[in-house]
Amino acid sequence: MKKVWQQVKSFWSNEDGLGTLEMLLILAIIVIIAIAFRKWIVEWVNKLFSDTNSDIQNTKNIVPNTPGSTP
């Protein structure tokens, strides 16, 4: 029993894998947040792309004689 307790103490005090564990916990939290807010994130990305596309189309219409366009 004493030997088992020593192994448990040794395992607990060993910090070799601590960085990996911390990274996994951070990744898990990010995934949970992404799942919780996935609807909002998808709507935001779609709006971002839609606004960008509209801005590009408006810029093409505003600027006459752009290179590559026909007069």
N, CA, C and O atoms as a GROMACS GRO file, in nm:
protein
  284
    1MET      N    1   0.082  -0.119   0.000
    1MET     CA    2   0.000   0.000   0.000
    1MET      C    3   0.086   0.125   0.000
    1MET      O    4   0.052   0.225  -0.064
    2LYS      N    5   0.197   0.120   0.072
    2LYS     CA    6   0.288   0.233   0.079
    2LYS      C    7   0.348   0.262  -0.059
    2LYS      O    8   0.367   0.378  -0.096
    3LYS      N    9   0.378   0.156  -0.132
    3LYS     CA   10   0.437   0.172  -0.265
    3LYS      C   11   0.337   0.238  -0.361
    3LYS      O   12   0.375   0.324  -0.440
    4VAL      N   13   0.212   0.200  -0.353
    4VAL     CA   14   0.108   0.258  -0.438
    4VAL      C   15   0.093   0.406  -0.405
    4VAL      O   16   0.082   0.490  -0.495
    5TRP      N   17   0.092   0.439  -0.276
    5TRP     CA   18   0.078   0.578  -0.234
    5TRP      C   19   0.196   0.662  -0.285
    5TRP      O   20   0.177   0.776  -0.325
    6GLN      N   21   0.315   0.606  -0.283
    6GLN     CA   22   0.433   0.677  -0.333
    6GLN      C   23   0.421   0.702  -0.484
    6GLN      O   24   0.458   0.808  -0.534
    7GLN      N   25   0.369   0.604  -0.555
    7GLN     CA   26   0.351   0.621  -0.699
    7GLN      C   27   0.247   0.729  -0.730
    7GLN      O   28   0.263   0.807  -0.824
    8VAL      N   29   0.140   0.732  -0.651
    8VAL     CA   30   0.038   0.835  -0.670
    8VAL      C   31   0.098   0.972  -0.643
    8VAL      O   32   0.073   1.066  -0.719
    9LYS      N   33   0.174   0.986  -0.536
    9LYS     CA   34   0.239   1.113  -0.504
    9LYS      C   35   0.336   1.154  -0.615
    9LYS      O   36   0.342   1.270  -0.654
   10SER      N   37   0.411   1.057  -0.664
   10SER     CA   38   0.507   1.084  -0.771
   10SER      C   39   0.436   1.131  -0.897
   10SER      O   40   0.479   1.226  -0.962
   11PHE      N   41   0.327   1.064  -0.931
   11PHE     CA   42   0.250   1.102  -1.049
   11PHE      C   43   0.191   1.241  -1.032
   11PHE      O   44   0.192   1.320  -1.127
   12TRP      N   45   0.140   1.272  -0.915
   12TRP     CA   46   0.078   1.401  -0.888
   12TRP      C   47   0.180   1.515  -0.895
   12TRP      O   48   0.149   1.623  -0.944
   13SER      N   49   0.300   1.492  -0.846
   13SER     CA   50   0.401   1.597  -0.843
   13SER      C   51   0.477   1.610  -0.974
   13SER      O   52   0.548   1.708  -0.995
   14ASN      N   53   0.463   1.513  -1.063
   14ASN     CA   54   0.531   1.518  -1.192
   14ASN      C   55   0.460   1.620  -1.281
   14ASN      O   56   0.340   1.608  -1.306
   15GLU      N   57   0.534   1.722  -1.330
   15GLU     CA   58   0.474   1.830  -1.407
   15GLU      C   59   0.510   1.823  -1.554
   15GLU      O   60   0.495   1.923  -1.625
   16ASP      N   61   0.556   1.711  -1.603
   16ASP     CA   62   0.597   1.700  -1.743
   16ASP      C   63   0.483   1.723  -1.840
   16ASP      O   64   0.501   1.791  -1.941
   17GLY      N   65   0.366   1.670  -1.812
   17GLY     CA   66   0.254   1.682  -1.903
   17GLY      C   67   0.162   1.799  -1.872
   17GLY      O   68   0.054   1.808  -1.928
   18LEU      N   69   0.203   1.887  -1.784
   18LEU     CA   70   0.116   1.997  -1.742
   18LEU      C   71   0.087   2.093  -1.857
   18LEU      O   72  -0.026   2.140  -1.869
   19GLY      N   73   0.184   2.124  -1.940
   19GLY     CA   74   0.161   2.214  -2.052
   19GLY      C   75   0.060   2.157  -2.150
   19GLY      O   76  -0.025   2.230  -2.200
   20THR      N   77   0.069   2.029  -2.178
   20THR     CA   78  -0.025   1.964  -2.269
   20THR      C   79  -0.165   1.966  -2.211
   20THR      O   80  -0.261   1.994  -2.282
   21LEU      N   81  -0.178   1.939  -2.084
   21LEU     CA   82  -0.308   1.939  -2.019
   21LEU      C   83  -0.370   2.079  -2.025
   21LEU      O   84  -0.490   2.092  -2.052
   22GLU      N   85  -0.292   2.179  -1.999
   22GLU     CA   86  -0.344   2.316  -2.004
   22GLU      C   87  -0.391   2.351  -2.145
   22GLU      O   88  -0.496   2.413  -2.161
   23MET      N   89  -0.314   2.312  -2.246
   23MET     CA   90  -0.352   2.340  -2.384
   23MET      C   91  -0.482   2.267  -2.420
   23MET      O   92  -0.566   2.324  -2.489
   24LEU      N   93  -0.497   2.145  -2.375
   24LEU     CA   94  -0.621   2.071  -2.403
   24LEU      C   95  -0.741   2.135  -2.334
   24LEU      O   96  -0.850   2.140  -2.392
   25LEU      N   97  -0.722   2.182  -2.212
   25LEU     CA   98  -0.832   2.251  -2.143
   25LEU      C   99  -0.872   2.380  -2.214
   25LEU      O  100  -0.991   2.409  -2.228
   26ILE      N  101  -0.774   2.457  -2.258
   26ILE     CA  102  -0.803   2.580  -2.330
   26ILE      C  103  -0.876   2.549  -2.461
   26ILE      O  104  -0.973   2.616  -2.495
   27LEU      N  105  -0.829   2.448  -2.533
   27LEU     CA  106  -0.894   2.408  -2.657
   27LEU      C  107  -1.037   2.362  -2.632
   27LEU      O  108  -1.127   2.394  -2.710
   28ALA      N  109  -1.058   2.287  -2.526
   28ALA     CA  110  -1.192   2.239  -2.493
   28ALA      C  111  -1.285   2.356  -2.462
   28ALA      O  112  -1.401   2.355  -2.503
   29ILE      N  113  -1.236   2.456  -2.391
   29ILE     CA  114  -1.318   2.573  -2.359
   29ILE      C  115  -1.353   2.650  -2.487
   29ILE      O  116  -1.466   2.696  -2.503
   30ILE      N  117  -1.257   2.665  -2.577
   30ILE     CA  118  -1.284   2.735  -2.702
   30ILE      C  119  -1.388   2.660  -2.784
   30ILE      O  120  -1.477   2.722  -2.843
   31VAL      N  121  -1.378   2.528  -2.789
   31VAL     CA  122  -1.476   2.448  -2.864
   31VAL      C  123  -1.615   2.461  -2.802
   31VAL      O  124  -1.714   2.473  -2.873
   32ILE      N  125  -1.622   2.457  -2.670
   32ILE     CA  126  -1.752   2.471  -2.602
   32ILE      C  127  -1.813   2.607  -2.631
   32ILE      O  128  -1.933   2.616  -2.656
   33ILE      N  129  -1.733   2.712  -2.627
   33ILE     CA  130  -1.783   2.847  -2.657
   33ILE      C  131  -1.829   2.855  -2.802
   33ILE      O  132  -1.934   2.913  -2.831
   34ALA      N  133  -1.752   2.796  -2.894
   34ALA     CA  134  -1.790   2.798  -3.035
   34ALA      C  135  -1.921   2.723  -3.058
   34ALA      O  136  -2.004   2.767  -3.138
   35ILE      N  137  -1.940   2.612  -2.990
   35ILE     CA  138  -2.064   2.537  -3.004
   35ILE      C  139  -2.181   2.616  -2.946
   35ILE      O  140  -2.290   2.619  -3.003
   36ALA      N  141  -2.158   2.679  -2.833
   36ALA     CA  142  -2.264   2.755  -2.768
   36ALA      C  143  -2.310   2.874  -2.852
   36ALA      O  144  -2.428   2.907  -2.854
   37PHE      N  145  -2.216   2.938  -2.922
   37PHE     CA  146  -2.247   3.057  -2.999
   37PHE      C  147  -2.242   3.033  -3.149
   37PHE      O  148  -2.226   3.129  -3.225
   38ARG      N  149  -2.255   2.909  -3.194
   38ARG     CA  150  -2.237   2.878  -3.336
   38ARG      C  151  -2.337   2.951  -3.425
   38ARG      O  152  -2.300   2.996  -3.533
   39LYS      N  153  -2.462   2.964  -3.383
   39LYS     CA  154  -2.561   3.032  -3.465
   39LYS      C  155  -2.522   3.178  -3.484
   39LYS      O  156  -2.527   3.230  -3.596
   40TRP      N  157  -2.483   3.244  -3.376
   40TRP     CA  158  -2.443   3.384  -3.384
   40TRP      C  159  -2.317   3.399  -3.470
   40TRP      O  160  -2.308   3.493  -3.548
   41ILE      N  161  -2.221   3.307  -3.456
   41ILE     CA  162  -2.096   3.314  -3.532
   41ILE      C  163  -2.124   3.297  -3.681
   41ILE      O  164  -2.069   3.370  -3.763
   42VAL      N  165  -2.209   3.201  -3.718
   42VAL     CA  166  -2.242   3.178  -3.859
   42VAL      C  167  -2.313   3.300  -3.917
   42VAL      O  168  -2.282   3.342  -4.029
   43GLU      N  169  -2.407   3.358  -3.844
   43GLU     CA  170  -2.476   3.478  -3.891
   43GLU      C  171  -2.378   3.594  -3.910
   43GLU      O  172  -2.386   3.668  -4.008
   44TRP      N  173  -2.286   3.610  -3.817
   44TRP     CA  174  -2.188   3.718  -3.825
   44TRP      C  175  -2.096   3.700  -3.946
   44TRP      O  176  -2.067   3.797  -4.017
   45VAL      N  177  -2.050   3.578  -3.971
   45VAL     CA  178  -1.961   3.552  -4.085
   45VAL      C  179  -2.037   3.574  -4.216
   45VAL      O  180  -1.983   3.634  -4.309
   46ASN      N  181  -2.161   3.526  -4.224
   46ASN     CA  182  -2.240   3.548  -4.345
   46ASN      C  183  -2.262   3.697  -4.371
   46ASN      O  184  -2.253   3.741  -4.485
   47LYS      N  185  -2.292   3.773  -4.267
   47LYS     CA  186  -2.310   3.918  -4.282
   47LYS      C  187  -2.180   3.984  -4.325
   47LYS      O  188  -2.181   4.075  -4.408
   48LEU      N  189  -2.069   3.940  -4.269
   48LEU     CA  190  -1.939   3.995  -4.304
   48LEU      C  191  -1.910   3.974  -4.452
   48LEU      O  192  -1.868   4.067  -4.521
   49PHE      N  193  -1.932   3.852  -4.502
   49PHE     CA  194  -1.908   3.823  -4.644
   49PHE      C  195  -2.007   3.898  -4.732
   49PHE      O  196  -1.969   3.947  -4.839
   50SER      N  197  -2.130   3.908  -4.690
   50SER     CA  198  -2.231   3.980  -4.768
   50SER      C  199  -2.196   4.129  -4.777
   50SER      O  200  -2.204   4.188  -4.885
   51ASP      N  201  -2.158   4.188  -4.666
   51ASP     CA  202  -2.120   4.330  -4.666
   51ASP      C  203  -1.995   4.352  -4.752
   51ASP      O  204  -1.987   4.452  -4.824
   52THR      N  205  -1.900   4.262  -4.744
   52THR     CA  206  -1.779   4.275  -4.824
   52THR      C  207  -1.811   4.267  -4.971
   52THR      O  208  -1.760   4.345  -5.051
   53ASN      N  209  -1.897   4.172  -5.008
   53ASN     CA  210  -1.937   4.158  -5.147
   53ASN      C  211  -2.010   4.284  -5.195
   53ASN      O  212  -1.985   4.331  -5.306
   54SER      N  213  -2.098   4.338  -5.113
   54SER     CA  214  -2.169   4.461  -5.150
   54SER      C  215  -2.072   4.577  -5.168
   54SER      O  216  -2.084   4.656  -5.262
   55ASP      N  217  -1.975   4.588  -5.078
   55ASP     CA  218  -1.875   4.695  -5.089
   55ASP      C  219  -1.794   4.681  -5.218
   55ASP      O  220  -1.764   4.781  -5.284
   56ILE      N  221  -1.758   4.559  -5.254
   56ILE     CA  222  -1.682   4.537  -5.377
   56ILE      C  223  -1.767   4.576  -5.498
   56ILE      O  224  -1.718   4.642  -5.589
   57GLN      N  225  -1.894   4.535  -5.498
   57GLN     CA  226  -1.982   4.569  -5.610
   57GLN      C  227  -2.001   4.720  -5.619
   57GLN      O  228  -2.000   4.776  -5.729
   58ASN      N  229  -2.019   4.787  -5.506
   58ASN     CA  230  -2.036   4.933  -5.506
   58ASN      C  231  -1.910   5.004  -5.554
   58ASN      O  232  -1.918   5.105  -5.624
   59THR      N  233  -1.795   4.952  -5.517
   59THR     CA  234  -1.669   5.013  -5.559
   59THR      C  235  -1.652   5.000  -5.710
   59THR      O  236  -1.604   5.093  -5.775
   60LYS      N  237  -1.692   4.886  -5.765
   60LYS     CA  238  -1.683   4.869  -5.911
   60LYS      C  239  -1.775   4.967  -5.982
   60LYS      O  240  -1.740   5.018  -6.089
   61ASN      N  241  -1.892   4.995  -5.924
   61ASN     CA  242  -1.986   5.086  -5.987
   61ASN      C  243  -1.945   5.232  -5.973
   61ASN      O  244  -1.977   5.314  -6.059
   62ILE      N  245  -1.875   5.266  -5.866
   62ILE     CA  246  -1.838   5.405  -5.839
   62ILE      C  247  -1.717   5.447  -5.921
   62ILE      O  248  -1.714   5.557  -5.976
   63VAL      N  249  -1.617   5.360  -5.930
   63VAL     CA  250  -1.490   5.396  -5.993
   63VAL      C  251  -1.499   5.366  -6.142
   63VAL      O  252  -1.501   5.249  -6.181
   64PRO      N  253  -1.505   5.469  -6.228
   64PRO     CA  254  -1.507   5.446  -6.373
   64PRO      C  255  -1.366   5.423  -6.424
   64PRO      O  256  -1.268   5.464  -6.361
   65ASN      N  257  -1.356   5.359  -6.536
   65ASN     CA  258  -1.227   5.335  -6.603
   65ASN      C  259  -1.126   5.261  -6.515
   65ASN      O  260  -1.009   5.298  -6.509
   66THR      N  261  -1.171   5.158  -6.448
   66THR     CA  262  -1.078   5.077  -6.370
   66THR      C  263  -1.001   4.988  -6.467
   66THR      O  264  -1.055   4.947  -6.569
   67PRO      N  265  -0.878   4.957  -6.436
   67PRO     CA  266  -0.800   4.870  -6.524
   67PRO      C  267  -0.871   4.736  -6.545
   67PRO      O  268  -0.920   4.675  -6.450
   68GLY      N  269  -0.875   4.693  -6.668
   68GLY     CA  270  -0.937   4.567  -6.700
   68GLY      C  271  -1.084   4.578  -6.734
   68GLY      O  272  -1.144   4.480  -6.778
   69SER      N  273  -1.143   4.694  -6.716
   69SER     CA  274  -1.284   4.711  -6.752
   69SER      C  275  -1.294   4.774  -6.889
   69SER      O  276  -1.202   4.844  -6.933
   70THR      N  277  -1.403   4.751  -6.956
   70THR     CA  278  -1.423   4.810  -7.089
   70THR      C  279  -1.493   4.943  -7.077
   70THR      O  280  -1.588   4.955  -7.000
   71PRO      N  281  -1.449   5.045  -7.151
   71PRO     CA  282  -1.511   5.178  -7.140
   71PRO      C  283  -1.647   5.184  -7.205
   71PRO      O  284  -1.711   5.289  -7.203
   0.00000   0.00000   0.00000
